[in-house]
Amino acid sequence: MTSFLYFRDQVAYENRRSQANTSDLNAGIPPAFKVEITSNTNLPINPEDIWRAGIDMMFRVTDFAITDTWLDIIFPSPTGNSAILLETGSTGKEPSRLTSQHVIWGLNHLMLSMLVSKKYCQTAAVLKWEGVRIGILQTATRQRLESASDSASDRTTELSHFFDKDVSIRGVVYGQTPIEKYLIYLTAIKAMGEAAQKGLDTPVPAMFTTGIQLVSWSLIHQAGSRGLKAGHSRITVYTTLAKMVGDNKFSEIYIVLDVLGEKFAIGRFGQGSSSAAIL
């Protein structure tokens, strides 16, 4: 009971602070970075497939340092035929200028654009820095993207961080209030990106991410526990999302994060203020 009340009070405080400020997904992005979106509604794609591609893409990109540069690569959806192609336009003479940070900003913008416009179709998001194109994100069918880029690499990652291997979730409790699935997906993508921007190994007292329409993610260490890092939020978001997808249940959710079998932190996806669920 004590740990939950501590969590509830912290979430309520963060909700008030976030509402008093902004939930703009572009907050903190320097003005030198711009994204130009072009959509072709004659070539529709499956919304669920492209969201799942975006989630997996963010998880993979955030496994690399924020300053790492990228080459062309296709991120396929794990559930269907859609994919996201990352193109840098770099040549052997000119190295890529596109970093993980740029990709995180660009992917957030792309997914937000599709959610708001409801245009789930072949889309190009041109990423520019100080007016110069440094990369492009394209959504389409996998076959179309593969035929468009024969230079895409197969840059794969494994769970290379200790907290990815040592954590598990338990004590899952769903609330009664449903939340639009794609709002949860967008918040999850943003939360993983924010963890990477802080540095996955950076100690934090808690992690809070607010998407749009007051959908938020919170992860707060268990009272008395120590050692919470931003990377714990990244893997917990991803794992919690997998649980929701597997259960096909999208509502407020509370989870207990275990590290090496010990209760370590409490996480929540929710909309608006914290409810009175008890784990």
C-alpha positions as CSV (number, residue, x, y, z in Angstrom):
1,M,0.0,0.0,0.0
2,T,2.7,2.5,0.9
3,S,4.6,2.0,-2.3
4,F,1.5,2.5,-4.4
5,L,0.5,5.7,-2.5
6,Y,4.0,7.0,-3.1
7,F,3.7,6.1,-6.8
8,R,0.2,7.7,-7.1
9,D,1.3,10.9,-5.5
10,Q,4.3,11.2,-7.8
11,V,2.2,10.5,-10.9
12,A,-0.4,13.1,-9.8
13,Y,2.3,15.7,-9.3
14,E,3.8,15.0,-12.7
15,N,0.4,15.1,-14.4
16,R,-0.2,18.6,-13.0
17,R,3.3,19.7,-14.0
18,S,2.9,18.4,-17.5
19,Q,-0.6,20.0,-18.0
20,A,0.8,23.3,-16.8
21,N,3.6,23.1,-19.4
22,T,3.1,21.2,-22.7
23,S,2.6,17.8,-24.2
24,D,4.0,18.9,-27.6
25,L,6.0,16.1,-29.0
26,N,8.3,18.6,-30.7
27,A,9.3,20.3,-27.4
28,G,13.1,20.4,-27.0
29,I,13.8,19.9,-30.7
30,P,16.1,22.6,-32.0
31,P,14.7,24.9,-34.7
32,A,17.5,23.8,-37.1
33,F,15.8,20.4,-37.4
34,K,12.8,20.2,-39.7
35,V,10.6,17.4,-41.1
36,E,8.7,17.7,-44.3
37,I,5.9,15.2,-44.8
38,T,4.5,14.0,-48.2
39,S,1.7,11.4,-48.3
40,N,0.4,9.3,-51.2
41,T,-3.2,8.3,-50.3
42,N,-3.4,6.2,-53.4
43,L,-1.1,3.7,-51.8
44,P,-2.6,2.7,-48.4
45,I,-0.8,0.7,-45.8
46,N,-2.2,-1.2,-42.8
47,P,-2.2,1.1,-39.7
48,E,-1.4,-1.6,-37.2
49,D,1.4,-3.0,-39.3
50,I,3.1,0.4,-39.6
51,W,2.7,1.2,-35.9
52,R,4.3,-2.1,-35.0
53,A,7.2,-1.3,-37.4
54,G,7.6,2.1,-35.8
55,I,7.7,0.6,-32.3
56,D,10.3,-2.0,-33.3
57,M,12.3,0.6,-35.1
58,M,12.5,2.9,-32.1
59,F,13.5,0.0,-29.9
60,R,16.3,-0.9,-32.2
61,V,17.5,2.6,-32.8
62,T,17.6,3.4,-29.1
63,D,20.0,0.4,-28.6
64,F,22.7,2.6,-30.1
65,A,24.4,5.8,-28.8
66,I,22.6,9.0,-29.5
67,T,25.5,10.2,-31.6
68,D,25.9,7.0,-33.7
69,T,25.4,7.6,-37.4
70,W,23.2,5.4,-39.7
71,L,23.3,4.0,-43.2
72,D,20.3,2.9,-45.2
73,I,18.2,0.3,-43.5
74,I,14.7,-1.2,-43.7
75,F,12.7,-1.8,-40.5
76,P,10.0,-4.3,-41.3
77,S,6.7,-4.7,-39.3
78,P,6.7,-7.9,-37.2
79,T,3.0,-8.3,-38.0
80,G,2.5,-7.7,-41.7
81,N,3.8,-6.4,-45.0
82,S,4.5,-2.8,-44.1
83,A,8.0,-1.3,-43.3
84,I,9.9,1.9,-42.7
85,L,12.9,2.6,-44.9
86,L,15.6,4.9,-43.4
87,E,17.7,6.5,-46.2
88,T,20.6,8.8,-45.6
89,G,21.5,9.7,-49.2
90,S,25.2,9.4,-48.2
91,T,27.9,8.2,-50.6
92,G,31.2,6.5,-50.0
93,K,32.9,10.0,-50.3
94,E,30.5,11.7,-47.9
95,P,29.7,10.0,-44.6
96,S,26.2,9.9,-43.2
97,R,25.3,12.9,-41.1
98,L,22.1,11.2,-39.8
99,T,22.5,10.3,-36.1
100,S,20.3,8.3,-33.8
101,Q,19.1,11.6,-32.3
102,H,17.8,12.7,-35.7
103,V,16.1,9.4,-36.3
104,I,14.3,9.6,-32.9
105,W,13.0,13.1,-33.7
106,G,12.0,12.1,-37.2
107,L,10.2,9.0,-36.2
108,N,8.3,10.8,-33.5
109,H,7.2,13.4,-36.1
110,L,6.3,10.8,-38.7
111,M,4.1,8.7,-36.4
112,L,2.4,11.8,-34.9
113,S,1.7,13.0,-38.4
114,M,0.0,9.8,-39.4
115,L,-2.0,9.6,-36.2
116,V,-3.3,13.2,-36.5
117,S,-4.0,13.1,-40.2
118,K,-5.2,9.5,-40.2
119,K,-3.4,9.1,-43.5
120,Y,-2.0,5.6,-43.3
121,C,-0.4,5.3,-46.7
122,Q,2.9,5.5,-48.4
123,T,4.6,8.5,-46.8
124,A,7.9,10.3,-47.0
125,A,9.3,12.3,-44.1
126,V,12.3,14.3,-45.3
127,L,14.7,15.2,-42.4
128,K,16.6,18.4,-42.7
129,W,19.3,20.1,-40.6
130,E,19.7,23.9,-41.2
131,G,17.9,23.5,-44.5
132,V,20.0,20.6,-45.8
133,R,18.5,17.1,-46.2
134,I,20.3,14.6,-44.0
135,G,17.9,11.7,-44.4
136,I,14.4,10.4,-45.2
137,L,12.0,8.0,-43.6
138,Q,9.6,6.2,-46.0
139,T,6.6,4.1,-45.1
140,A,5.3,1.6,-47.7
141,T,5.0,-2.1,-48.4
142,R,8.2,-4.0,-47.8
143,Q,8.5,-5.1,-51.4
144,R,8.2,-1.6,-52.7
145,L,10.9,-0.4,-50.2
146,E,13.2,-3.2,-51.0
147,S,13.0,-2.5,-54.7
148,A,13.6,1.2,-54.1
149,S,16.8,0.6,-52.1
150,D,19.3,-2.2,-52.9
151,S,21.8,-0.6,-50.5
152,A,19.9,-1.1,-47.2
153,S,22.0,-2.7,-44.6
154,D,21.0,-5.4,-42.1
155,R,22.0,-3.7,-38.9
156,T,20.7,-5.9,-36.2
157,T,20.9,-5.6,-32.4
158,E,20.5,-7.9,-29.4
159,L,19.5,-7.1,-25.9
160,S,23.0,-5.8,-25.1
161,H,22.2,-3.8,-21.9
162,F,22.2,-5.7,-18.6
163,F,18.8,-4.3,-17.6
164,D,17.3,-5.8,-20.7
165,K,18.2,-9.3,-19.5
166,D,17.6,-8.9,-15.8
167,V,14.1,-7.4,-15.8
168,S,10.6,-8.8,-15.9
169,I,7.1,-7.5,-15.3
170,R,4.5,-9.0,-12.9
171,G,1.5,-8.0,-11.0
172,V,-0.2,-6.6,-14.1
173,V,-3.5,-4.8,-13.3
174,Y,-5.7,-3.3,-16.0
175,G,-8.0,-0.4,-15.2
176,Q,-11.5,0.0,-16.5
177,T,-10.9,3.1,-18.6
178,P,-10.1,2.2,-22.3
179,I,-7.4,4.2,-24.1
180,E,-7.1,4.5,-27.9
181,K,-4.5,2.0,-28.9
182,Y,-2.5,4.3,-31.2
183,L,-2.2,6.9,-28.5
184,I,-0.5,4.3,-26.3
185,Y,1.7,3.3,-29.2
186,L,2.8,6.9,-29.8
187,T,3.5,7.5,-26.1
188,A,5.5,4.3,-26.0
189,I,7.6,5.4,-29.0
190,K,8.3,8.7,-27.4
191,A,9.1,7.2,-24.0
192,M,11.8,4.9,-25.6
193,G,13.3,7.8,-27.4
194,E,13.4,9.9,-24.2
195,A,15.2,7.1,-22.4
196,A,17.8,7.1,-25.0
197,Q,18.2,10.8,-25.0
198,K,18.9,10.7,-21.2
199,G,21.4,7.9,-21.7
200,L,20.3,4.4,-21.0
201,D,22.8,4.0,-18.2
202,T,21.9,7.3,-16.6
203,P,20.5,7.0,-13.0
204,V,17.1,8.6,-12.6
205,P,14.6,8.9,-9.7
206,A,11.7,8.3,-12.1
207,M,10.7,8.5,-15.8
208,F,7.7,10.4,-17.1
209,T,6.6,10.8,-20.7
210,T,3.4,12.6,-21.9
211,G,2.1,12.0,-25.4
212,I,-1.1,13.7,-26.7
213,Q,-4.6,13.7,-25.2
214,L,-2.9,13.3,-21.7
215,V,-1.8,9.7,-22.4
216,S,1.3,9.2,-20.3
217,W,3.9,6.7,-19.2
218,S,5.3,6.7,-15.7
219,L,8.0,4.5,-14.1
220,I,8.9,5.2,-10.4
221,H,11.3,3.2,-8.3
222,Q,9.9,1.2,-5.4
223,A,10.2,3.2,-2.1
224,G,13.6,2.2,-0.7
225,S,15.0,0.8,-3.9
226,R,18.0,2.3,-5.7
227,G,19.6,2.0,-9.1
228,L,16.8,2.9,-11.5
229,K,18.2,3.9,-14.8
230,A,16.6,5.4,-18.0
231,G,17.2,2.1,-19.8
232,H,14.9,0.4,-17.4
233,S,12.1,2.6,-18.7
234,R,12.9,1.7,-22.3
235,I,12.7,-2.1,-21.8
236,T,9.7,-1.9,-19.5
237,V,7.8,0.2,-22.0
238,Y,8.5,-2.3,-24.7
239,T,7.7,-5.3,-22.5
240,T,4.5,-3.8,-21.2
241,L,3.4,-2.9,-24.7
242,A,4.0,-6.5,-25.8
243,K,1.8,-7.7,-22.9
244,M,-1.0,-5.3,-23.9
245,V,-0.8,-6.5,-27.5
246,G,-0.8,-10.1,-26.5
247,D,-3.8,-9.6,-24.3
248,N,-5.5,-7.3,-26.9
249,K,-6.4,-5.0,-24.1
250,F,-5.7,-1.3,-24.3
251,S,-6.7,0.6,-21.1
252,E,-4.9,2.1,-18.1
253,I,-2.4,-0.5,-16.9
254,Y,-0.2,-0.8,-13.8
255,I,2.8,-3.2,-13.7
256,V,5.4,-4.1,-11.2
257,L,9.0,-4.2,-12.5
258,D,11.2,-6.9,-11.1
259,V,15.0,-6.8,-11.3
260,L,16.7,-10.1,-10.6
261,G,13.5,-11.3,-8.9
262,E,13.1,-8.3,-6.6
263,K,10.3,-5.7,-6.7
264,F,12.0,-2.7,-8.1
265,A,9.6,-0.1,-9.7
266,I,6.0,0.5,-10.6
267,G,5.0,1.5,-14.1
268,R,1.8,2.9,-15.6
269,F,0.3,3.7,-18.9
270,G,-2.7,6.0,-18.3
271,Q,-4.8,8.9,-19.5
272,G,-5.4,11.8,-17.2
273,S,-4.8,11.5,-13.4
274,S,-3.8,8.4,-11.6
275,S,-6.6,6.1,-10.6
276,A,-6.9,4.1,-7.3
277,A,-5.8,0.7,-8.5
278,I,-3.6,-1.1,-6.0
279,L,-0.9,-3.7,-6.9
